[in-house]
Amino acid sequence: MPKQKTHKGLSKRVKVTATGKVKSHRSGDGHLMSSKNAKRRRRVSSKTIMTNKMANTAKIKLCK
C-alpha cells in the first residue's frame, strides 16, 4: 500500500495542537466589519476548536 497523502488545502487552514485538538479559523471576518458589534468582531478574530466528528475527519485527512 502506498502512503496516504496529506490534504494540502486543509493543512493550510487548520492546525493540530500538541494535545491533538484541531484549531481552525472562525468564519465571518472577511469584510463588512463595520456593521458588526465589537464583541462579535473580537469573537470572530480568534481561533476555535473543532468538534469531535469534524476533528476526527480532519486528522485523517492530515495523516495525524
Chimera marker file (.cmm) of the C-alpha trace (Angstrom):
<marker_set name="trace">
<marker id="1" x="0.000" y="0.000" z="0.000" r="1" g="1" b="0" radius="0.5"/>
<marker id="2" x="1.311" y="3.475" z="-0.815" r="1" g="1" b="0" radius="0.5"/>
<marker id="3" x="1.425" y="6.112" z="1.883" r="1" g="1" b="0" radius="0.5"/>
<marker id="4" x="-1.623" y="8.319" z="2.374" r="1" g="1" b="0" radius="0.5"/>
<marker id="5" x="-1.101" y="11.876" z="1.123" r="1" g="1" b="0" radius="0.5"/>
<marker id="6" x="-1.810" y="14.898" z="3.300" r="1" g="1" b="0" radius="0.5"/>
<marker id="7" x="-4.768" y="17.042" z="2.216" r="1" g="1" b="0" radius="0.5"/>
<marker id="8" x="-2.866" y="20.228" z="1.327" r="1" g="1" b="0" radius="0.5"/>
<marker id="9" x="-5.917" y="22.522" z="1.279" r="1" g="1" b="0" radius="0.5"/>
<marker id="10" x="-6.873" y="21.503" z="4.812" r="1" g="1" b="0" radius="0.5"/>
<marker id="11" x="-3.287" y="21.691" z="6.116" r="1" g="1" b="0" radius="0.5"/>
<marker id="12" x="-3.194" y="25.385" z="5.155" r="1" g="1" b="0" radius="0.5"/>
<marker id="13" x="-6.410" y="26.111" z="7.070" r="1" g="1" b="0" radius="0.5"/>
<marker id="14" x="-6.146" y="24.155" z="10.329" r="1" g="1" b="0" radius="0.5"/>
<marker id="15" x="-3.508" y="23.294" z="12.936" r="1" g="1" b="0" radius="0.5"/>
<marker id="16" x="-3.306" y="20.237" z="15.201" r="1" g="1" b="0" radius="0.5"/>
<marker id="17" x="-2.198" y="21.155" z="18.730" r="1" g="1" b="0" radius="0.5"/>
<marker id="18" x="0.224" y="19.127" z="20.841" r="1" g="1" b="0" radius="0.5"/>
<marker id="19" x="-2.698" y="17.547" z="22.727" r="1" g="1" b="0" radius="0.5"/>
<marker id="20" x="-4.373" y="16.518" z="19.451" r="1" g="1" b="0" radius="0.5"/>
<marker id="21" x="-7.087" y="19.176" z="19.226" r="1" g="1" b="0" radius="0.5"/>
<marker id="22" x="-7.757" y="20.803" z="15.848" r="1" g="1" b="0" radius="0.5"/>
<marker id="23" x="-7.748" y="24.618" z="15.749" r="1" g="1" b="0" radius="0.5"/>
<marker id="24" x="-9.378" y="26.472" z="12.871" r="1" g="1" b="0" radius="0.5"/>
<marker id="25" x="-10.350" y="29.981" z="11.830" r="1" g="1" b="0" radius="0.5"/>
<marker id="26" x="-13.859" y="31.277" z="12.535" r="1" g="1" b="0" radius="0.5"/>
<marker id="27" x="-15.997" y="32.393" z="9.620" r="1" g="1" b="0" radius="0.5"/>
<marker id="28" x="-17.380" y="35.866" z="9.126" r="1" g="1" b="0" radius="0.5"/>
<marker id="29" x="-14.325" y="38.131" z="9.464" r="1" g="1" b="0" radius="0.5"/>
<marker id="30" x="-13.565" y="38.766" z="5.794" r="1" g="1" b="0" radius="0.5"/>
<marker id="31" x="-15.439" y="42.008" z="5.163" r="1" g="1" b="0" radius="0.5"/>
<marker id="32" x="-18.418" y="44.153" z="6.260" r="1" g="1" b="0" radius="0.5"/>
<marker id="33" x="-16.921" y="44.515" z="9.739" r="1" g="1" b="0" radius="0.5"/>
<marker id="34" x="-18.380" y="47.984" z="10.376" r="1" g="1" b="0" radius="0.5"/>
<marker id="35" x="-21.891" y="46.572" z="10.741" r="1" g="1" b="0" radius="0.5"/>
<marker id="36" x="-20.780" y="44.027" z="13.377" r="1" g="1" b="0" radius="0.5"/>
<marker id="37" x="-20.509" y="44.982" z="17.039" r="1" g="1" b="0" radius="0.5"/>
<marker id="38" x="-17.199" y="44.931" z="18.924" r="1" g="1" b="0" radius="0.5"/>
<marker id="39" x="-17.933" y="41.741" z="20.849" r="1" g="1" b="0" radius="0.5"/>
<marker id="40" x="-18.700" y="39.891" z="17.605" r="1" g="1" b="0" radius="0.5"/>
<marker id="41" x="-15.563" y="41.255" z="15.886" r="1" g="1" b="0" radius="0.5"/>
<marker id="42" x="-13.382" y="40.086" z="18.790" r="1" g="1" b="0" radius="0.5"/>
<marker id="43" x="-15.004" y="36.656" z="18.746" r="1" g="1" b="0" radius="0.5"/>
<marker id="44" x="-14.559" y="36.083" z="15.008" r="1" g="1" b="0" radius="0.5"/>
<marker id="45" x="-10.923" y="37.206" z="15.102" r="1" g="1" b="0" radius="0.5"/>
<marker id="46" x="-9.978" y="34.344" z="17.453" r="1" g="1" b="0" radius="0.5"/>
<marker id="47" x="-9.434" y="30.673" z="16.626" r="1" g="1" b="0" radius="0.5"/>
<marker id="48" x="-11.867" y="27.912" z="17.545" r="1" g="1" b="0" radius="0.5"/>
<marker id="49" x="-11.511" y="24.222" z="18.440" r="1" g="1" b="0" radius="0.5"/>
<marker id="50" x="-13.268" y="21.815" z="16.052" r="1" g="1" b="0" radius="0.5"/>
<marker id="51" x="-15.899" y="19.421" z="17.379" r="1" g="1" b="0" radius="0.5"/>
<marker id="52" x="-15.184" y="15.683" z="17.680" r="1" g="1" b="0" radius="0.5"/>
<marker id="53" x="-16.577" y="14.372" z="14.382" r="1" g="1" b="0" radius="0.5"/>
<marker id="54" x="-15.103" y="17.170" z="12.276" r="1" g="1" b="0" radius="0.5"/>
<marker id="55" x="-11.790" y="16.967" z="14.142" r="1" g="1" b="0" radius="0.5"/>
<marker id="56" x="-11.521" y="13.221" z="13.549" r="1" g="1" b="0" radius="0.5"/>
<marker id="57" x="-12.154" y="13.683" z="9.819" r="1" g="1" b="0" radius="0.5"/>
<marker id="58" x="-9.579" y="16.486" z="9.676" r="1" g="1" b="0" radius="0.5"/>
<marker id="59" x="-6.951" y="14.344" z="11.431" r="1" g="1" b="0" radius="0.5"/>
<marker id="60" x="-7.500" y="11.514" z="8.950" r="1" g="1" b="0" radius="0.5"/>
<marker id="61" x="-7.052" y="13.904" z="6.015" r="1" g="1" b="0" radius="0.5"/>
<marker id="62" x="-3.947" y="15.401" z="7.656" r="1" g="1" b="0" radius="0.5"/>
<marker id="63" x="-2.473" y="11.932" z="8.328" r="1" g="1" b="0" radius="0.5"/>
<marker id="64" x="-2.164" y="12.643" z="12.082" r="1" g="1" b="0" radius="0.5"/>
<link id1="1" id2="2" r="1" g="1" b="0" radius="0.2"/>
<link id1="2" id2="3" r="1" g="1" b="0" radius="0.2"/>
<link id1="3" id2="4" r="1" g="1" b="0" radius="0.2"/>
<link id1="4" id2="5" r="1" g="1" b="0" radius="0.2"/>
<link id1="5" id2="6" r="1" g="1" b="0" radius="0.2"/>
<link id1="6" id2="7" r="1" g="1" b="0" radius="0.2"/>
<link id1="7" id2="8" r="1" g="1" b="0" radius="0.2"/>
<link id1="8" id2="9" r="1" g="1" b="0" radius="0.2"/>
<link id1="9" id2="10" r="1" g="1" b="0" radius="0.2"/>
<link id1="10" id2="11" r="1" g="1" b="0" radius="0.2"/>
<link id1="11" id2="12" r="1" g="1" b="0" radius="0.2"/>
<link id1="12" id2="13" r="1" g="1" b="0" radius="0.2"/>
<link id1="13" id2="14" r="1" g="1" b="0" radius="0.2"/>
<link id1="14" id2="15" r="1" g="1" b="0" radius="0.2"/>
<link id1="15" id2="16" r="1" g="1" b="0" radius="0.2"/>
<link id1="16" id2="17" r="1" g="1" b="0" radius="0.2"/>
<link id1="17" id2="18" r="1" g="1" b="0" radius="0.2"/>
<link id1="18" id2="19" r="1" g="1" b="0" radius="0.2"/>
<link id1="19" id2="20" r="1" g="1" b="0" radius="0.2"/>
<link id1="20" id2="21" r="1" g="1" b="0" radius="0.2"/>
<link id1="21" id2="22" r="1" g="1" b="0" radius="0.2"/>
<link id1="22" id2="23" r="1" g="1" b="0" radius="0.2"/>
<link id1="23" id2="24" r="1" g="1" b="0" radius="0.2"/>
<link id1="24" id2="25" r="1" g="1" b="0" radius="0.2"/>
<link id1="25" id2="26" r="1" g="1" b="0" radius="0.2"/>
<link id1="26" id2="27" r="1" g="1" b="0" radius="0.2"/>
<link id1="27" id2="28" r="1" g="1" b="0" radius="0.2"/>
<link id1="28" id2="29" r="1" g="1" b="0" radius="0.2"/>
<link id1="29" id2="30" r="1" g="1" b="0" radius="0.2"/>
<link id1="30" id2="31" r="1" g="1" b="0" radius="0.2"/>
<link id1="31" id2="32" r="1" g="1" b="0" radius="0.2"/>
<link id1="32" id2="33" r="1" g="1" b="0" radius="0.2"/>
<link id1="33" id2="34" r="1" g="1" b="0" radius="0.2"/>
<link id1="34" id2="35" r="1" g="1" b="0" radius="0.2"/>
<link id1="35" id2="36" r="1" g="1" b="0" radius="0.2"/>
<link id1="36" id2="37" r="1" g="1" b="0" radius="0.2"/>
<link id1="37" id2="38" r="1" g="1" b="0" radius="0.2"/>
<link id1="38" id2="39" r="1" g="1" b="0" radius="0.2"/>
<link id1="39" id2="40" r="1" g="1" b="0" radius="0.2"/>
<link id1="40" id2="41" r="1" g="1" b="0" radius="0.2"/>
<link id1="41" id2="42" r="1" g="1" b="0" radius="0.2"/>
<link id1="42" id2="43" r="1" g="1" b="0" radius="0.2"/>
<link id1="43" id2="44" r="1" g="1" b="0" radius="0.2"/>
<link id1="44" id2="45" r="1" g="1" b="0" radius="0.2"/>
<link id1="45" id2="46" r="1" g="1" b="0" radius="0.2"/>
<link id1="46" id2="47" r="1" g="1" b="0" radius="0.2"/>
<link id1="47" id2="48" r="1" g="1" b="0" radius="0.2"/>
<link id1="48" id2="49" r="1" g="1" b="0" radius="0.2"/>
<link id1="49" id2="50" r="1" g="1" b="0" radius="0.2"/>
<link id1="50" id2="51" r="1" g="1" b="0" radius="0.2"/>
<link id1="51" id2="52" r="1" g="1" b="0" radius="0.2"/>
<link id1="52" id2="53" r="1" g="1" b="0" radius="0.2"/>
<link id1="53" id2="54" r="1" g="1" b="0" radius="0.2"/>
<link id1="54" id2="55" r="1" g="1" b="0" radius="0.2"/>
<link id1="55" id2="56" r="1" g="1" b="0" radius="0.2"/>
<link id1="56" id2="57" r="1" g="1" b="0" radius="0.2"/>
<link id1="57" id2="58" r="1" g="1" b="0" radius="0.2"/>
<link id1="58" id2="59" r="1" g="1" b="0" radius="0.2"/>
<link id1="59" id2="60" r="1" g="1" b="0" radius="0.2"/>
<link id1="60" id2="61" r="1" g="1" b="0" radius="0.2"/>
<link id1="61" id2="62" r="1" g="1" b="0" radius="0.2"/>
<link id1="62" id2="63" r="1" g="1" b="0" radius="0.2"/>
<link id1="63" id2="64" r="1" g="1" b="0" radius="0.2"/>
</marker_set>
